[in-house]
Amino acid sequence: MKTPLLLLLTLLISSQLLAQGEANNWYFGRNAGITFNTNPPSALNNGELNTTEGCSSISDTGGNLLFYTDGRTIWDKNHNIMPNADYFGGTGLHGDPSSTQSGLIVPHPTIPDIYYVFTVDEPHHQNANAYPNQGPADDNGNPIANYQEGSQYTIPEEDDGFNNGFNYSIVDMSLRNGLGDVLEDERNNHLVTYDENNTEQIKYQCSEKITAVAGSDCNSIWVITHFIDKFYAFLINENGVDPNPIVSQTTPIIGLGSYRRNAIGYLKASPSGEKLIMANAQTFNSTSANGNIHLYDFDNTTGEVSNSIQLLANISPYGVEFSPDSNKAFASASTPGSSAVIYQWNIEPGINPNNSLYVQETNSQQAAALQLGPNGKIYMPLFNGTLLTAINNPNEYGVDMDYSNFTNAGAISLQGNITTFGLPPFIQSIFTSRVDIISGENPEENNFNIETEISICDGESYVLGAEYETSATYQWFENGEEIEGETTPFLEINLPENEEAPYSTAYTLDIFPETGECKLSGIANVIFGENPIINDTSLVQCVTDFETETANFNLTNARAGLIEATNLSVQDFEFQFFETLEDLENEISIENETNYQNLNNPQSIIAEVTNSETRCKNTATIQLVVDDIEGTEEVDLFACDDNLDGFQSFNLELTSNETSFTPTYFYRSINDALQDENRISNPESFNNTEAYQQTIYFRTEQDFGCGILGVLNLRFNNLPFQFEDQEVFYCLEDSPETISISPSVPENRINNYQYFWPFNNEETFSTEVNEAGTYEVLVTEIATGCSSVQNIVVNNSNLASFQVDLNDGSETSNSLEIIVDQPNSLGNYEFAIEDPAGAYQESPVFEDLPPGFYDVFARDKNGCGIAKRTVGLVGVMQFFTPNNDGINDSWNVVGLPANKNAQVRVFDRFGKLLVSFKAQNYKGWDGTYNGKLMPNNDYWYLVELDDGRTLKGNFTLKR
């Protein structure tokens, strides 16, 4: 019987609900991540998430990342923060990275671009202490600066200060050109998971647990959380989230005492949707391990939880999980003083799980999350390590489940990124709704070794599909768009006529069993390519002893020759090598590719070359030849010692200019050259590793033989000079006349060099300038070609402009100071008086000078000449003896020229003016007043000089 049209349309609308690629990319821990788009899964190093515990991620049906979250910030597929989900930007969600399951991403059952992000906050007791205010607070409700974990645990870094409970936000992937964002009015929609009339419950609101599983109608999803002794199951269907949960009260009671520790632990639904398992790290306030693990029945039609079975008690559990077939249950727990353990129970119908406990030791110091992967394996983080350990066969019981912490046996290396406690949870039903449309496996077998990638090469076609054993309806899609009329189990595909290889697309098959079971989906990510055009090539090993005709070959050295015709690089291909066609057919490749010993001489082996992008491949032959060398040739290659340390970059390929042979490969040792090992990978820019001189070897293969073995000596030429900057001065008084500048080359070696002045493009030894500046000259030794650069700095200078500060009035010990005008005087000056030839001194001060006239000189040290001024120093007699003996008979000012009009006045000690005269009166004062002799005493003078200065003081009259 065929599916009614209305039902078929409903099924097609909801076709994205449980497709197979959503769980293919995980981000967790300290920027760690893995992808299941490769086989085996491989590390992702591009994540921005840094979380202690909670995290969630989601991909599209083809396994392409959409977004991921730590419960309060969402990153898009380009690893940028969504604007409306930025915790530190003020638009964060109400989860917490320190909550066990801070977030869970669930697609809308009927609207393809809509996703729900459910979050559970960490219910911190120091936030509860502050309720309804913002925490943290102490037990008495008093605000405190930081949380008890340490001084660095503050708001908002650690927490926003509130216990926000259980919430959901809606992401619309059609926003921001397909990058998605949280809808403005749909962020942090609160869901009640507590007794609103209980004043204690409202302070905490939820535990740290959340899981999701498909409803029995296949078009709805149950999102389930837990608090104290109740499960809250919220239904999502075509109408969205029903805010009225199905509440199931059951054991155990997880008391609020010692919350937040009691809230810790994972909750998981079985892929079948029929069971729940829950870990409670603690159940009440205690210093010893008192947590437990419980198993429940879940009705995915009604949302009811029942039949609580305690699997273990008095332990500290954390992660829980189910096997893909839902018949085994798992939990991780920490054991004080020893490594964490993994518990396994057989929960098949009719078996008492308490009689089937198996304990698996691990090498992790802490229990962590357990998460089922798309490949059917269960993974657990190695806490604070760089590894996800693996349960390879979780459907098997006991030791057969095959736990491994080795990367060659199922574990996954994170390439240096660090794990913590958490792994991203998913809708558990994702893992049982997949079919393999590439291999065509029976879709009812739930085989987890599902292929999702296929390459189709050189115009070939391929038939995708899988047929359900019982009656079913089928629909094919390409890149999410329905392919009209394709409603059969199989689809033949080939490269579209209007496309060129390489071309990528994705085909999806949805299968709707008419039995009413949930839809199955299969996806094939297809790339149409062309088989690479590769060449036969050869490898020649050279020996000095030709008796054995065997040598060790590095087969990877043939890679460049094989792909020479592709115009791509070696990194674009993968290479395998086989001794025979039979080995190629049986996929028995040569293991020791870098040290393979030939079996005969010559020997042909087969290389299979695969394009890394298209996965298209081709084969070619490599001829292995052992030969002896025909001779050696030694050449030198010189470089200038630019770094002045004997190390330089050499272009080894220039060796061909020094010999009639063309070098092929270069080596650091003669043995490497003979064995063709450790080729120098960058011959065009090889940095020598031995100072000043190093020997390199090269091969010159000819006609598949060894040809000539070359010895290449790397040598150094010294630079012409180690020039220091030269300083030259230009006298502004001479402007616009020029001066000649030239490099510091000895006169007897000028002709050994070539010269170039970049500022005027002259190639002369000297050049003319008349402006200040830095002039660069390149000096190149003709014999070696090595060059040095000298900077010639031309600074302006000029004659000094100066004033003279006089300190006179003494009869014998006067002084003067030369004050150079700044900034009008640019030079560096020295000073002299009386004689322009010197002696010159650095100090501008001259002391102990008798009165008189002085020529003052300032000479520019930079060669711009001597500036001159003439000054007169005035002196005053300190005493006189008017006794007519012809010696000091009168008192006067000395050191003034005859034409000076200085006014001189003399006073007695009472200030009475005794005489006034012009200094040009050489007679001076004779010691009388109105014809009377003045007595022996001190008298005072005031001299007003022509330059405006005044001299005051006293002198003595002695008779």
Secondary structure, DSSP 8 states (H G I E B T S, - for coil): ----HHHHHHHHHTTTTT-SSTTSEEEETBTEEEESSSSS-EE------B-SS--EEEE-TTS-EEEEESSS-EEETTS-B-TTS-GGGTT--S--TTSTT-EEEEE-SS-TTEEEEEEE----HHHHTTTTS-S-B-TTS-B-SS-TT-TT--TTTT--SS---EEEEEEETTSGGGT-EE-TT-SSEEE--S-TT-TTHHHH---S--EEEE-TTSS-EEEEEEETTEEEEEEEETTEE-SS-EEEE-S----STTTTGGG-S-EEE-TTSSEEEEEES-SSS-SS--EEEEEEEE-TTT--EEEEEEEEEEEEEEEEEE-TTS-EEEEEEE-TTS--EEEEEE--TT--GGG--EEEE-S-SS----EE-TTS-EEEE-TTSSEEEEES-TTS-GGGG-EE--GGGT-EE-TT-B--S------GGGGGSB--TTT---GGG--S----EEEEETT--EEEE---SS-EEEEEEETTEE-TT--SSEEEE---TT--SSEEEEEEEEEEETTS---EEEEEEEEEE-------EEEEEEES--SS---EE-GGGGHHHHTGGGT--GGGEEEEEESSHHHHHTT---S-TTSEE-SSSSEEEEEEEEETTT--EEEEEEEEEEEE--EEEEEEEEEE-TTSSS--EE-GGGGGGTSSS----EESSHHHHHHT-S--S-GGGEE-SSSS-EEEEEEEEETTEEEEEEEEEEEEE--S-----EEEEEEGGGTT--EEE--S--GGGGGGEEEEBTTTTB-SS-EEE-S-EEEEEEEEETTT--EEEEEEEEEEE----EEEEEE-B-SS-EEEEEEE-TTT--S-EEEEES-TT---BS-SEEEEE-SEEEEEEEEETTTTEEEEEEEEE-EE-SEE--SSSSSS-SB-EES--TT---EEEEE-TT--EEEEEETT-TT-B-SEETTEE--SEEEEEEEE-TTS-EEEEEEEE--
